Amino acid sequence: LIQVEGECTKIVGSCAKEDCATHCQSYAKGVAVLGSSCSYYNLCTCTFDKPPPGLTPPGNCIIGMGICNGDCQDECCNKRCVSRYSKTGSGNCVDAFGMILCLCSYDR
């Protein structure tokens, strides 16, 4: 996904289990859905015009930055994230959806 000022991405589930576009439309009230994608390891990633209510911590958006493995752990993941979101990015390796993913949290 391409980050545009003001957009907020959030991984919301597996595309194998549900229709991503429909899930994004029903995910949160009070935000406009700008798009949906299954291109990140077949995980449903929604793009909203602003952070959806209920994000923890408030205001944080989340985008995938690849897989964590022997060559890339937390430090590497954090560098990936900070290189893209230098002011607010923080990357961590997280066990999610049956994979160890590099997830980047950022404030939009």
N, C-alpha and C positions, 0 to 999 in steps of 0.2 A: 504494500500500500504506500501511496505517496502522501506524506504529511503536508497538509495545507494549514496555514494559520487558522486556529479556531476549531479545527476538527478534532474529534476524540474517537479513538478506536478502542474496542473491547472484544476480547475473545469470549464467546458465550456458549460454546458447546461443539459437539461433533456434527459435521455435515452428513455423516452416515446415518445419524439417528433422526434428523429432522430437516425440513426445508429451511435453509439458512435465511433467505430473504423474508419468509413469513415470520420466522423466529425474531429477526431483527425488528420487524414492524411491531411485534407485540412485546418486545423486551422491556421497554420503559415508556412511561407517559411523560409528556412535556418536552420531548426532544424530537428533532426531525432526523429521520434516517436518510443519510446521504448515499449509502451504498452497503453492499454486503459482499463477502468473498469467502471462498473455500480454498484459496490457493496456499495458505499456510498449513501444511500437513493435514489437509482436509478438516480443519477446524473452522467453525463459523466465526468470522470476524466481522463485526458491525462497525460502520463509520457513522457517527452522529455529529450534529452541528455543535453540540456542547456535551459536557459530561452528564451521563444519565444520573438521576437521583439514586442514592444508595451506594455509590462507589465508596470503597474504604481504602485508604483515607479519602475524604471528600476531595473532589477535583482531579483525582488521578485517573489517567487513561492508561490502557495497557495494550502494547503491541508485541508480537513475537519477533525475536531477532535470531532465530535459528535453534539448533539443537546443542545442548551441552554434552560434552564427551571428554575423553582423556586429553584432548588438545585445547578444549575451551571449558573452563569452569567459571565460578562466580566472578573472578577478577576480569577474565576475558569478556564475559557476558556484560559486565558493567561498562567496560571500555567501549563495546559495540554501541550500547545505549547512549552513553555520554557523547560519543562521536556524532550521534544523530540529534540528540536533545541535550545540548551542552549546559543549558541553564537549569533544567529540572529533572533530567533523566537519571534513573537508577535501575540497573539491571541485576537480576538474580536468576540462578538456575533453580527451577521449580519442577517437582514431580507432578505433572498434570496430564490428564487424558492419556495415561499409559506411556508417557514419554518424559524425558528430562529436558524441559524446554528453557531456553533463555527468554525470559519475559522482561520487557522494559516498561517501567511505570514512568509516566511523565505528566506534568501539569500542562494543560493546553494553553 
